């Protein structure tokens, strides 16, 4: 429609006028070559999960995700927008991401036509928030540029490892015994760290059951903001289980309360939802609200911002690890490369694709071998798209050009 086109044009012009005031973070190694954008295609996929995944904020049976393809004269680059169908984990969700992508973010990049990966954050900065949408675009452009160069994403970020330890995230089960059964299966598959989801009423007994069943395995819990400071006594009961960490016990904007809680617990407090940018990470560290940081590239606005947080935490001597958002093989490959940076000293949520999907959208899905996932070494993300699977899971698509 004419109105939508006018909105896209004005959005692009606004971004172009103001982008120079907001320099983007730089990668550890040499910048990627600029790419010329012919079009950007967006798809919404519905991919069935192998089993329901339950957290404190709900249950997923189908993963809804947006896949981005940046089309250039040299080929396509791929990205993934890790929003959920509803604004439960964060304020971002699929329909809001689709709207801001088609109305504002994609037009702003297409108007520039030739774009360097390191410029994407600055170009899109005038549009407030929507970090997951921005991250998906940035990744697609990085992938396109690196494929053209023949350079891997791992090399671009400065990865130092060829494989990374694989942890698994286990949703809330029917009862503690069912949880023990599921955890036992993942340990048999070779996962080196177990994370269990908790919420009020499903915390101490579940954790006790896993610890009693499996002894001194690396174990951590994730609350997904389900508690308040009034629950400090309950959370303190978890101290006796010698956990690696307790992840995001309080609301995402409760940095001060997290700092208060951290003083009452022996278990290290790790922040997830609270860390939406390098600035947020700096604030959390200054307040003593986080002893450990979970870095999710989508949540912080992209992989270059994720590298900046990694650098900050490493300089402060604070461990980081790579969280997951039930990514397809696109995001899973990118996360493996990110987790191969030297500051990622704890196992991340980089599980085998089969943990969530019977069929992924890449031709060679991630697998766990001896408790580790290989860091892709091919050009760009080092993956190839299974076009038949991509088509089978697509429920909506739009190709945008100038």
N, C-alpha and C positions, 0 to 999 in steps of 0.2 A: 504494500500500500504506500501511497505517496507520503503520508504522515510518518510512517516508520522509516522510509528512506531519508526524509528530512532530518529525523532525529538521529539517524546513524551518521549523516554528514556533519551535523553540528557537533556530535560527540567526537568524531574524528578530528575536527578542526580544533576543538578545545584541547584535546590531548596533545596535538602537535604544537600548539602555542605554549603550553605549560610544561611539557616533558623535560625540557632542558634544566629546569630547576630541581629535578629530583634524580640525581645520579643513581644508577643501579649498582648493587654489589658486584664485585668482580670475581671471576673464578680463580682458583689457585694457580692454574697454568695459563697459557696464552689464550686470548679470546678466540671465539669461533668466527669464521668468515661470515659476513652478511649474506642473507638469502633474499632472493626476489620472490615475493608472494604472488602467485597467480590466483589462488583461491584458498579458502579455509572451509573444510567440510566438518560439520558436527553431526554426531549420531548419539541417540540415546539407546543403550542396550539394556535388555532384561536377561540376566544370566541366572539360571537356577542354581541355588546352593546345594551341596551334597547333603547337608542337614541344616536344620534351623540354627541360627546364631543369636543367642539371647544375652543381652546386657542389661544394665540397670535402667536403660531408657527404652527397651523394647526388643522385639524379635524380628529378624529378617529371614525370609525364605527365598527371596529373589534379590540379587544384587542389581540395583539400577545405577548405571554409570554413564557418563558422557565421554565419548572418545573423540579426539580432535585429530584431524589430518591437515597438515600444512602442505599445500601443493606448490611446488617450485619447478622451474625448468629442469632441474636435476632429479626430480622425484618427490616423494612424500616423506614427511616427518610425522611422528606419532606422539600424541600426548593423551593424558587421562585426567578428567575432572572428577575428583573423588567424593563429590557430594552424595548424600543419601536422598531417598525419596521424600523424606519429611525433615523439618528442622529440629532434630532431636539431639544429635551429637553436637551440632553447631547451628548457627542461624542460617547457614547456607543450605540449600536443598536444590534438587534437580531443576525444577521449574524456574526458580529464581536465577540459577546459573545460566540456564538456556536464554532467559530474557536478557540478562546483562551482556552475555556473549554476543547475541545477535544484534542487539540495539546499539551497544557502545564499544565493547572491547575489541571484537573482531574488526568492525569498521575503522577503529583508530589505528590498527596495525595495517590494514589493507591500504589506507590512504597514504601511509608512508611508503608502501610498495617494497622498498628495499630496507630490510630490518636486520640488525645484529642482535643476537641472543641477549647480549648484555644490556641492550637498550630497552628490552620489553618491559621490565619493571618500571622504568622511568616513564615510558610512553603511557602506561596504564595507571600510573600513580594518581592522576586527578580523579579517577573514579574510586570512591571510598569503599573499602572493604572488598568482598568477593574474592578473597585470596585463593580459594580452590579453583575458581574459574581462571584467574590469572595464571596460576601454576600450570594448568593444563595447556594453555597457549604457549607459555614459555618453553615447556618441555618439547612440544611439537616443533617449535622453531629451532631449538638446540639440536634435536634429533636430525632434522633436515640438513642443518649446516654441517654437522659432524659426518653424516653419511656422505655428503658431497666431498668432504675432505679426506674420507677414509680413516677418521680418527674415532676412537671409542669414547663413550660417555665417561667411563672410568678414568681414562687418561685425562680427559678434560677437567674433571673434578679434582684430580690429584690422588686417586686411589692408590693404596700401597699394598693391598692384599688381593690375592687371586680367588679367594673364597671367604665367605663370612659365616659365623656360627648361626644356626637357625633355632629360634625359639618359636613356640606356638601359643596362640591365644585361645583359651577354652571358655566358651560361653557358660552361663548359668544352666545347670542341668536340673533334672526332676527332683533329685535329692542327693545328699552327700555320697551315697554309694554309687549312684549313677555317674557322678563326677569322677570318682576314683576309677571306675571302669573306663571312662573316656580318656583320662590322663594316662592310664596304663597302656592304652593302645598307642598313644603318641610317643610315649617313652620307648615302646617296642619298635617304633618307626625310626628312632634315632635322634629325636629332638633333644637339644642340650639344655633347654630351659623351658619351664612351664609357667605360663601366666594364667591365672583364673580370675574371671569377673566376679565381683561381689556387689552386694547392695544390702541395706538394712534388713536384718533377718536371715540373710544368706551370706554370712561372712565368717564368723569364728568357727562354727561347726564345719563348714565346708573346708576351710583352711586346715583345721585340725585333722580332718579325715584324710586329706591328701598328704600331709606331713607324716601322719602315722603310717600310712600305707607304703610310702616310698622313701622315707628317711631323709637323708641330707641332699636331695636333689636341689639344683638351683630353682627357687620358687619365688614368684612375686604375685601381687594382687592388684587389680585395677577396679577402682570404684566409679569411674566415669562421672564424677561430681555428685555422687548420690548422698553425701553426708553433709552435716553442718558442724560447726565447732562444738555444739551441744553433744555430739556423738563422740567426743574425744576419749571418754572412758572405754567405749566399745572398741574404738580403733587401737587404743593402747593394749587391749587384750591380744592383739595380733603380734605384739612384740615378742611373745614367747616362742614364736614359730621360726625365728631366725630367717626372715624374708630378705630377699635382695632389696626390695623396695615396696612401698605402697604408692600406687599411681593415682594422681588426681582425686584425692578424697573429697575436696570441697569444690564449690562453684568456681567457674573459670575466672571470674573477676575478684575472687577473694584472696589476693596475694598477701594481704596483712594477716588474715586469719590462717592462711597456710603457714606463715612464719611463726605465728603463735602455736599452732598445732605441732610444728616441727620440733619445738622446744620440749613438748610433752611426750614425744615418741622416741624410742631408740631406733625404730625402723626408719631408714631414710625415706624422705618424702620426694617423690618424683612428680614433676608437672608435665601435663600433656595439653589439655584444652587451653590452659592459661597462656601457653607459649605461642602467640600468634605472630611474632616478629622477633627480630634481633633486639629491638628496643624492649619488648616485653621480657625477653630473656635477661637482658641487663638489669631491669628493675627487679625481677625475681631473685637474681643472684645478690643484688645489693641489699635486699630485705632479708635474706636468709630463708626465703620461702621454698627453695629447691636445692636439695643436695645432689640431685640427678635430673637430667632433662631428656624427655622423649621428643625427638625431632621427627615431625611429619612434614614433608615438603609441601603437600597440598595445604595443610593448615596454616603454614607460614607464608604462603604466596609464591613458592617456587624453590627449585633446587639451589639457586644461587643464594637466596636468603638463608636456606638451610645450611649452606657452607659457612656463611657468616656466623650463624649461631654456634656451629661446631667450633669455629676458630675462637670465638669468645669463651666458650666453656672450657676448651682445651687450655687456653691461656690462664684461666682461673683454677685449673686442676679439678674441674667438675666432670664426672663421667657423662657421656651421652649414649643413647641407643636409638635405633631407627624403628619407629612405630609403623603399623600397617592400617590400611583402610579397606581390606578385602579387595586389593587391587587385582586387575587383570594382569596378564603377562607383560603389558606395557609398563605399568607402574612398578610391578615386581622386579623387572630388570633394572629400572632406574634406582629403586631402593637398594638393591644389592650393590650397585656401584657407589651409592652414597655411603652405605655402611662399611665400605672398604677404606674409608678415610681413617687416619690414625687415631683420632679422638673417640671413635666408636669402640669403646672397650667392653661393653656389655652386649650379650646376644639380643638381636632385634626380632621383630615379628615378621621375619622374612621366611615364611614357610613354603613348602611345596605348593604348586598350583592345585594339586589334587586335594589339599586340605579343604578347599572351598568349592572347587569346580570339577565336574566330570569332564567338561570340555572347555578349554580356554580359547582365547582368540589369537594365540600365537602358535606357530608350527612346532616349537620346541619349548613346552612349558617348563617352569622351574621345578627341579627335583631336589630332594635332600639326599646327600651322600655322606655317610659317616658324620651325620649331625651338621653338615654345612651345605650352603648353596653356592654354586659357582658364580663368580662375577663375569658377566658377558664381556667378550673382548672384540666382537665384530664392530664394524662402523656404526656410529650412532649408538642407539640403545642395544645393538647387537641382537635384535630379534626380527623375525619376519612374521607378518600378519597372516593368519589363516583366513583367507577371504571368504570361504564358504561359512565358517563359523561366525565371522563378523556379520555377514548378511543374515544368517539365521537368527541372530540375537537382536538385530536392529528393529526398533519399534518406531523410530522417528529420525528424520535426517533433514539437513538443509546445507546447501553449498552456497557460500557467500563469496561474491566477487565485487569489484568496484563497478 
